[in-house]
Amino acid sequence: MFEGDTISPADVTVVIPCMNEAGSLPGVLAAIPPGYRVLVVDNNSTDGTADVARAHGASVVAETRPGYGSAVHAGVEAARTPVVCVLDGDGSMDPRELPTLVAAVESGADLAVGRRRPVERGTWPLHSRIGNAVVAARLRRRYDIPIHDLGAMRAVRRQALLDLGVGDRRSGYPLQLLILAGRAHWRITECDITYRPRTAGSSKVSGSVQGTLRAVHDFWRVMR
């Protein structure tokens, strides 16, 4: 598949990195657009996430090395379609909006990323929103990357992503991806997406100040 080729639903795999998302996964999987393949990456869950995913028709890959980047990379490697999307399994983002990102890739974007737009007060904790805004502003100034959010919904051509060589295996993965994409002069498109409270459990990052600080530490480590 080359730039400008039509992307059909069968050309897309949705990679869902998960650690203990059994409560949210059924709703997320039910909303995946028809025809898209689904690959849940179980990152050391203890709540039966893998069993729930299989019961709802998803393929499952186990990744024992902890970290968001580890789970995403394992899913991208395991996918066999020319286009991959990445989506959190917590129910905060609507899988039915993925075709908008895929359409951007079909139209020539090298990378399409979602810009979260909260639909309810309190959806996005202030400490997390501030950290996200600071890092995104630095990306715009230092790397001339036109984004405002490091959110976890994106679409990209699989082989191009693998060739980019993103090496971070922790929370810094999305940031390193953007930095490397900017250095490679990728065309990056940002699309608005709805952002709602997660449907079960608590966030490993924005759910606590400690989690957010850990993620910000990972971000600054990547940006050094």
C-alpha positions as CSV (number, residue, x, y, z in Angstrom):
1,M,0.0,0.0,0.0
2,F,1.3,3.4,-1.0
3,E,0.4,7.0,-0.2
4,G,-2.9,7.9,-1.9
5,D,-4.1,4.3,-2.0
6,T,-7.6,3.7,-0.6
7,I,-7.6,2.3,3.0
8,S,-10.3,-0.3,3.5
9,P,-11.4,-1.4,7.0
10,A,-9.6,-4.7,6.5
11,D,-6.3,-2.7,6.1
12,V,-6.6,-1.4,9.7
13,T,-5.6,-3.0,13.0
14,V,-6.6,-1.3,16.3
15,V,-3.9,-1.9,18.9
16,I,-5.3,-1.5,22.4
17,P,-2.6,-1.6,25.2
18,C,-4.1,-2.7,28.4
19,M,-3.3,-3.3,32.0
20,N,-6.4,-4.2,34.1
21,E,-9.1,-2.9,31.8
22,A,-11.5,-5.8,32.0
23,G,-14.3,-3.5,33.2
24,S,-13.9,-1.1,30.2
25,L,-13.0,-3.4,27.4
26,P,-16.5,-4.8,26.5
27,G,-17.7,-1.3,25.7
28,V,-14.6,-0.3,23.8
29,L,-14.6,-3.4,21.7
30,A,-18.3,-3.1,20.9
31,A,-17.6,0.4,19.4
32,I,-14.8,-0.6,17.1
33,P,-15.7,0.3,13.5
34,P,-17.0,-2.7,11.4
35,G,-14.2,-4.5,9.6
36,Y,-11.3,-3.2,11.7
37,R,-9.2,-5.9,13.2
38,V,-8.5,-5.6,17.0
39,L,-5.4,-6.6,18.9
40,V,-5.4,-6.2,22.7
41,V,-2.0,-6.2,24.3
42,D,-2.2,-7.5,27.8
43,N,0.5,-5.9,29.9
44,N,0.6,-8.0,33.0
45,S,-3.1,-7.7,33.9
46,T,-4.4,-9.4,37.0
47,D,-8.2,-8.9,36.4
48,G,-8.8,-11.2,33.5
49,T,-8.3,-8.6,30.8
50,A,-7.1,-11.1,28.2
51,D,-10.0,-13.5,28.8
52,V,-12.5,-10.6,28.4
53,A,-10.8,-9.5,25.2
54,R,-11.0,-13.0,23.7
55,A,-14.6,-13.4,24.8
56,H,-15.5,-10.3,22.8
57,G,-13.7,-11.3,19.6
58,A,-10.3,-9.6,20.0
59,S,-7.0,-11.2,19.3
60,V,-4.6,-11.0,22.3
61,V,-0.9,-10.6,22.6
62,A,0.8,-10.9,26.0
63,E,3.6,-8.4,26.7
64,T,5.3,-9.1,30.1
65,R,7.8,-6.1,29.9
66,P,5.9,-3.4,31.8
67,G,5.3,0.0,30.2
68,Y,2.9,1.7,27.8
69,G,5.6,1.8,25.1
70,S,6.3,-1.9,25.5
71,A,2.6,-2.8,25.0
72,V,2.2,-0.5,22.0
73,H,5.3,-1.8,20.3
74,A,4.3,-5.4,20.9
75,G,1.0,-4.7,19.3
76,V,2.4,-2.9,16.3
77,E,4.9,-5.7,15.7
78,A,2.1,-8.3,15.9
79,A,-0.2,-6.5,13.5
80,R,-0.3,-7.6,9.9
81,T,-2.2,-4.8,8.3
82,P,-0.6,-1.8,6.5
83,V,-2.3,0.7,8.9
84,V,-2.4,0.6,12.7
85,C,-4.4,2.7,15.1
86,V,-3.6,2.9,18.8
87,L,-6.4,3.4,21.3
88,D,-6.6,3.2,25.1
89,G,-8.8,0.5,26.6
90,D,-10.3,2.6,29.3
91,G,-13.4,3.9,27.4
92,S,-12.4,7.5,27.6
93,M,-12.1,7.8,23.8
94,D,-14.6,6.8,21.2
95,P,-13.4,4.1,18.8
96,R,-16.1,5.3,16.3
97,E,-13.9,8.3,15.7
98,L,-11.0,6.3,14.4
99,P,-12.1,6.5,10.8
100,T,-11.5,10.3,10.9
101,L,-7.8,9.6,11.7
102,V,-7.6,6.8,9.2
103,A,-9.0,9.2,6.5
104,A,-6.3,11.7,7.4
105,V,-3.7,9.1,6.7
106,E,-5.4,8.1,3.5
107,S,-5.3,11.8,2.4
108,G,-1.6,12.1,2.9
109,A,-0.8,12.5,6.6
110,D,2.1,10.4,7.8
111,L,0.6,10.5,11.3
112,A,-2.8,11.4,12.6
113,V,-3.2,12.1,16.3
114,G,-6.3,12.8,18.4
115,R,-6.7,16.1,20.3
116,R,-8.8,15.4,23.3
117,R,-11.9,17.6,23.8
118,P,-13.5,16.9,27.2
119,V,-17.3,16.7,27.1
120,E,-17.8,16.7,30.9
121,R,-16.3,18.9,33.6
122,G,-13.7,17.0,35.6
123,T,-12.9,14.5,32.8
124,W,-9.3,15.7,32.5
125,P,-7.7,16.5,35.9
126,L,-6.0,19.9,36.0
127,H,-2.6,18.5,36.9
128,S,-2.6,16.2,33.9
129,R,-3.9,18.9,31.5
130,I,-1.2,21.3,32.6
131,G,1.5,18.8,32.2
132,N,0.2,17.9,28.7
133,A,0.0,21.5,27.7
134,V,3.5,22.3,28.8
135,V,5.0,19.4,26.9
136,A,2.9,20.1,23.8
137,A,4.0,23.7,23.8
138,R,7.6,22.7,24.0
139,L,7.1,20.4,21.0
140,R,5.6,23.3,19.0
141,R,8.5,25.7,19.9
142,R,11.4,23.4,19.7
143,Y,10.5,20.9,17.0
144,D,7.8,22.9,15.0
145,I,5.3,20.0,15.5
146,P,1.7,21.3,15.1
147,I,0.1,19.5,18.0
148,H,-1.6,20.4,21.3
149,D,-2.1,17.0,22.9
150,L,-0.1,13.9,23.5
151,G,-3.3,11.8,23.6
152,A,-3.3,8.1,23.1
153,M,-5.4,7.8,19.9
154,R,-3.4,7.8,16.6
155,A,-3.3,6.3,13.2
156,V,-0.2,5.6,11.1
157,R,1.2,3.3,8.4
158,R,2.6,0.3,10.3
159,Q,5.9,-0.1,8.4
160,A,6.7,3.6,8.5
161,L,6.2,3.5,12.3
162,L,8.5,0.5,12.7
163,D,11.1,2.1,10.5
164,L,11.0,5.3,12.6
165,G,12.6,3.3,15.5
166,V,10.7,4.5,18.5
167,G,12.7,3.0,21.4
168,D,11.0,4.3,24.5
169,R,9.1,1.5,26.3
170,R,7.5,3.6,29.1
171,S,5.2,6.6,29.2
172,G,7.5,8.6,26.9
173,Y,6.6,6.5,23.9
174,P,4.0,9.0,22.4
175,L,6.4,11.9,22.9
176,Q,9.4,10.2,21.3
177,L,7.2,9.1,18.4
178,L,6.2,12.8,17.8
179,I,9.8,14.0,18.1
180,L,11.2,11.4,15.7
181,A,8.3,12.1,13.3
182,G,9.1,15.8,13.4
183,R,12.8,15.2,12.8
184,A,11.8,13.0,9.8
185,H,9.6,15.8,8.5
186,W,6.5,13.7,8.7
187,R,3.2,15.3,7.9
188,I,1.3,15.3,11.2
189,T,-2.4,16.0,11.4
190,E,-4.3,16.6,14.6
191,C,-8.0,15.7,14.7
192,D,-10.4,16.7,17.5
193,I,-11.8,13.7,19.4
194,T,-14.2,13.5,22.3
195,Y,-12.9,12.7,25.7
196,R,-15.0,11.3,28.5
197,P,-14.4,9.9,31.9
198,R,-13.0,6.3,31.8
199,T,-15.7,3.8,32.2
200,A,-14.1,1.6,34.9
201,G,-11.0,1.6,37.1
202,S,-8.5,4.4,37.6
203,S,-6.0,5.9,35.2
204,K,-2.4,4.8,35.6
205,V,-1.3,8.3,34.6
206,S,-3.8,11.1,35.1
207,G,-5.6,9.3,37.9
208,S,-3.0,10.5,40.4
209,V,-0.5,13.3,40.8
210,Q,2.2,10.7,41.3
211,G,1.2,9.0,38.0
212,T,1.3,12.3,36.2
213,L,4.7,13.2,37.7
214,R,6.1,9.9,36.6
215,A,4.8,10.4,33.1
216,V,6.2,14.0,33.0
217,H,9.6,12.6,34.2
218,D,9.5,10.2,31.3
219,F,8.6,13.0,28.9
220,W,11.5,15.2,30.0
221,R,13.9,12.3,29.8
222,V,12.9,11.8,26.1
223,M,13.2,15.5,25.4
224,R,16.7,15.9,26.8
